[in-house]
């Protein structure tokens, strides 16, 4: 098969995959590429979550865990109620929600796996300070799962790897030669910095925006979100890489965007009445 014919067939197959795999993120309607079946990723997340529960030390702070569950339960209801009210597909309809609090004061983090598997580290409670701050963080993490960011990232990785391999083949292995000559994965580094990191930062900003919406719908004061990122910035001062090398926006840029969104979100997404 000659090069021109190969390129034609490859571009046609990519176009076919893209047409059948393009969807939009909920609420923001940002176009997304999804090549990985959601049920497959959810099953993997469940298995990993069980391993986390076995290997990590689970906190005995029942009061904090109860607050995490209370906030989570309110968000479960408000998210489903919102999509039902708007006659939209509920992206959480297949979620199996679960919450754990991991005992580790050094780790200031929280995450939500595909399918609604959530963990908060006790170190993050020093940043959130109160229920509104905790709701801000949980809303952000839940937003990643609601917007199917893990599926999108996995799909993007598949697409980038295929394109890189095909390009290497079409150039007679020149990309591989560059890597061997420099002694490092130059192409991988450039791809990460030029494609994947900006893409991930876009997801992080989207999660900030959707997180504000979910916290507001659930009846929490989203003005506390700015204070949370101020405290996070102080805690990480001197530890952050330049933004262009990071998967996350800088705390300062993040804070500015959130400040601009607060009034809009408060007006457009008031608390869902069914929460009482």
C-alpha positions as CSV (number, residue, x, y, z in Angstrom):
1,X,0.0,0.0,0.0
2,X,1.5,3.4,-1.0
3,X,1.8,6.3,1.4
4,X,-1.0,8.4,-0.1
5,X,-3.5,5.5,0.0
6,X,-2.5,4.7,3.6
7,X,-3.0,8.3,4.6
8,X,-6.4,8.4,2.9
9,X,-7.6,5.2,4.6
10,X,-6.2,6.3,8.0
11,X,-7.9,9.7,7.9
12,X,-11.2,8.2,6.8
13,X,-11.1,5.7,9.7
14,X,-10.2,8.4,12.2
15,X,-13.1,10.5,10.9
16,X,-15.4,7.6,11.2
17,X,-14.4,7.0,14.8
18,X,-14.6,10.7,15.6
19,X,-18.1,11.0,14.2
20,X,-19.4,8.1,16.2
21,X,-17.5,9.1,19.4
22,X,-18.1,12.9,19.7
23,X,-20.4,14.0,22.5
24,X,-20.8,17.2,24.6
25,X,-20.1,17.8,28.3
26,X,-23.2,18.4,30.4
27,X,-24.2,22.1,30.9
28,X,-21.1,23.6,29.2
29,X,-21.8,21.7,26.0
30,X,-18.0,21.5,25.2
31,X,-17.4,18.9,22.5
32,X,-15.7,15.7,23.8
33,X,-14.1,12.7,22.2
34,X,-15.1,9.4,23.9
35,X,-13.5,6.2,22.5
36,X,-13.6,4.2,25.8
37,X,-16.9,2.6,27.0
38,X,-18.1,4.2,30.2
39,X,-19.1,0.9,31.8
40,X,-15.6,-0.4,31.3
41,X,-14.0,2.5,33.1
42,X,-16.5,2.4,35.9
43,X,-15.8,-1.2,36.5
44,X,-12.1,-0.5,36.7
45,X,-12.7,2.4,39.1
46,X,-14.8,0.1,41.4
47,X,-12.0,-2.4,41.6
48,X,-9.3,0.3,42.3
49,X,-11.6,1.9,44.9
50,X,-11.8,-1.4,46.8
51,X,-8.0,-1.7,46.7
52,X,-7.7,1.9,48.1
53,X,-10.0,1.0,51.0
54,X,-7.8,-2.0,51.8
55,X,-4.5,-0.3,51.6
56,X,-5.2,3.2,53.0
57,X,-5.9,4.0,56.6
58,X,-9.5,4.9,56.9
59,X,-10.2,7.8,59.3
60,X,-12.2,7.2,62.5
61,X,-13.5,10.8,62.4
62,X,-17.1,9.9,62.0
63,X,-18.3,13.5,62.3
64,X,-16.3,14.6,59.3
65,X,-17.3,11.5,57.3
66,X,-20.9,12.2,58.1
67,X,-20.5,15.8,56.8
68,X,-18.9,14.4,53.6
69,X,-21.8,12.0,53.1
70,X,-24.3,14.7,53.9
71,X,-22.8,17.1,51.3
72,X,-22.5,14.2,48.8
73,X,-26.1,13.1,49.3
74,X,-27.3,16.6,48.7
75,X,-25.3,16.8,45.5
76,X,-26.6,13.5,44.3
77,X,-30.2,14.7,44.6
78,X,-29.6,18.2,43.3
79,X,-27.7,17.0,40.2
80,X,-30.3,14.4,39.3
81,X,-33.1,16.9,40.0
82,X,-31.5,19.5,37.8
83,X,-31.2,17.2,34.8
84,X,-34.7,15.9,35.3
85,X,-36.1,19.4,35.5
86,X,-34.3,20.4,32.3
87,X,-35.5,17.2,30.5
88,X,-31.8,16.2,30.0
89,X,-30.1,12.9,30.3
90,X,-28.8,12.5,33.9
91,X,-25.0,11.7,33.6
92,X,-25.1,10.2,37.1
93,X,-27.9,7.7,36.5
94,X,-25.5,4.8,36.5
95,X,-23.4,6.0,39.4
96,X,-22.9,3.9,42.5
97,X,-22.1,6.7,45.0
98,X,-19.7,5.9,47.9
99,X,-17.6,8.1,50.3
100,X,-14.5,7.5,52.4
101,X,-12.3,9.7,54.5
102,X,-8.6,8.7,54.4
103,X,-6.4,9.4,57.4
104,X,-3.4,11.4,56.0
105,X,-2.9,14.9,57.1
106,X,0.0,15.4,54.8
107,X,-2.1,14.9,51.7
108,X,-4.3,17.9,50.9
109,X,-6.4,16.2,48.3
110,X,-9.8,14.7,47.3
111,X,-10.9,12.8,44.3
112,X,-13.9,11.3,42.6
113,X,-13.5,8.2,40.4
114,X,-15.7,7.5,37.4
115,X,-19.1,6.2,38.7
116,X,-19.1,8.3,41.9
117,X,-16.4,6.7,44.1
118,X,-15.2,9.6,46.3
119,X,-12.3,10.0,48.7
120,X,-11.3,12.9,50.9
121,X,-8.0,13.0,52.8
122,X,-8.0,14.5,56.3
123,X,-5.3,16.9,55.1
124,X,-7.8,18.5,52.8
125,X,-10.1,19.4,55.8
126,X,-7.4,21.8,56.9
127,X,-8.0,23.7,53.7
128,X,-11.8,23.4,53.5
129,X,-12.3,24.6,57.1
130,X,-16.1,24.4,56.9
131,X,-19.1,22.7,55.1
132,X,-19.2,25.4,52.4
133,X,-15.5,24.9,51.7
134,X,-15.9,21.1,51.7
135,X,-18.8,21.4,49.3
136,X,-16.6,23.5,47.0
137,X,-14.0,20.8,46.8
138,X,-16.4,18.0,46.5
139,X,-18.4,19.8,43.9
140,X,-15.2,20.2,41.8
141,X,-14.3,16.5,42.2
142,X,-17.8,15.3,41.4
143,X,-17.8,17.5,38.4
144,X,-14.9,15.6,36.9
145,X,-17.0,12.4,37.1
146,X,-20.2,14.0,35.9
147,X,-18.4,15.5,32.9
148,X,-16.8,12.1,32.2
149,X,-13.3,13.6,32.2
150,X,-11.6,10.3,32.8
151,X,-13.2,8.8,29.8
152,X,-12.2,11.8,27.7
153,X,-8.6,11.7,28.9
154,X,-8.3,8.0,28.2
155,X,-9.7,8.5,24.8
156,X,-7.4,11.4,24.1
157,X,-4.4,9.3,25.1
158,X,-5.5,6.5,22.7
159,X,-5.9,9.0,19.8
160,X,-2.5,10.6,20.5
161,X,-0.7,7.3,20.7
162,X,-2.2,6.1,17.4
163,X,-1.4,9.3,15.6
164,X,2.2,9.3,17.0
165,X,2.8,5.7,15.9
166,X,1.4,6.4,12.4
167,X,3.4,9.5,12.0
168,X,6.6,7.7,13.1
169,X,5.8,5.0,10.5
170,X,5.2,7.5,7.7
171,X,8.4,9.4,8.5
172,X,10.5,6.3,8.4
173,X,11.0,6.2,12.2
174,X,12.3,9.8,12.4
175,X,10.4,10.4,15.7
176,X,12.0,7.3,17.2
177,X,15.4,8.5,16.0
178,X,14.9,11.9,17.8
179,X,14.1,10.1,21.0
180,X,17.2,7.8,20.7
181,X,19.5,10.7,19.9
182,X,18.3,13.0,22.7
183,X,18.0,10.1,25.2
184,X,14.5,11.2,26.2
185,X,11.0,11.0,25.0
186,X,11.1,14.4,23.3
187,X,7.9,13.8,21.3
188,X,6.1,12.6,24.4
189,X,7.2,15.6,26.4
190,X,6.1,18.0,23.7
191,X,2.8,16.2,23.3
192,X,2.2,16.4,27.0
193,X,3.1,20.1,27.3
194,X,1.4,21.1,24.0
195,X,-1.7,18.9,24.0
196,X,-2.4,17.0,27.1
197,X,-1.6,19.6,29.8
198,X,-3.6,22.4,28.2
199,X,-6.4,19.9,27.6
200,X,-6.3,18.8,31.3
201,X,-6.3,22.5,32.4
202,X,-9.4,23.0,30.3
203,X,-11.0,20.1,32.2
204,X,-9.9,21.6,35.5
205,X,-11.5,24.9,34.7
206,X,-14.7,23.1,33.5
207,X,-14.8,21.2,36.8
208,X,-14.4,24.5,38.7
209,X,-17.4,25.9,36.8
210,X,-19.6,22.8,37.2
211,X,-18.5,22.4,40.8
212,X,-19.8,25.9,41.6
213,X,-23.1,25.0,39.9
214,X,-23.5,21.7,41.9
215,X,-22.6,23.4,45.2
216,X,-25.1,26.2,44.4
217,X,-27.8,23.8,43.4
218,X,-27.2,22.0,46.7
219,X,-27.7,25.1,48.8
220,X,-24.1,25.9,49.7
221,X,-22.5,29.3,49.8
222,X,-20.2,29.3,46.8
223,X,-18.4,32.5,47.8
224,X,-16.3,30.2,50.1
225,X,-14.8,28.6,47.0
226,X,-12.5,31.6,46.5
227,X,-11.2,31.3,50.1
228,X,-10.6,27.6,49.6
229,X,-8.3,28.3,46.6
230,X,-6.6,31.1,48.5
231,X,-5.8,28.7,51.4
232,X,-4.7,26.1,48.8
233,X,-2.4,28.6,47.2
234,X,-0.8,29.4,50.6
235,X,-0.4,25.8,51.4
236,X,1.3,25.1,48.1
237,X,3.4,28.3,47.9
238,X,6.8,27.6,46.4
239,X,5.8,24.0,45.5
240,X,3.9,24.5,42.2
241,X,5.5,24.2,38.7
242,X,5.0,26.8,36.1
243,X,1.4,26.7,34.8
244,X,2.4,25.6,31.3
245,X,4.0,22.5,32.8
246,X,1.1,21.7,35.1
247,X,-2.2,19.9,34.5
248,X,-3.9,22.4,36.8
249,X,-4.4,26.2,36.4
250,X,-2.4,28.3,38.8
251,X,-4.3,29.1,42.0
252,X,-4.3,32.8,41.1
253,X,-5.8,32.2,37.6
254,X,-8.3,29.7,39.0
255,X,-9.4,32.2,41.7
256,X,-9.9,35.0,39.2
257,X,-12.2,32.8,37.0
258,X,-14.2,31.6,40.0
259,X,-14.7,35.2,41.1
260,X,-16.1,36.1,37.7
261,X,-18.4,33.1,37.7
262,X,-20.0,33.4,41.2
263,X,-22.7,36.0,40.4
264,X,-23.7,34.2,37.2
265,X,-23.9,30.8,38.9
266,X,-25.8,32.2,41.9
267,X,-28.5,33.7,39.7
268,X,-28.8,30.9,37.1
269,X,-28.5,27.9,39.4
270,X,-30.2,28.6,42.7
271,X,-30.8,25.8,45.3
272,X,-33.1,23.0,44.1
273,X,-36.4,23.3,46.1
274,X,-36.7,19.5,46.6
275,X,-33.7,19.7,49.0
276,X,-36.0,21.5,51.5
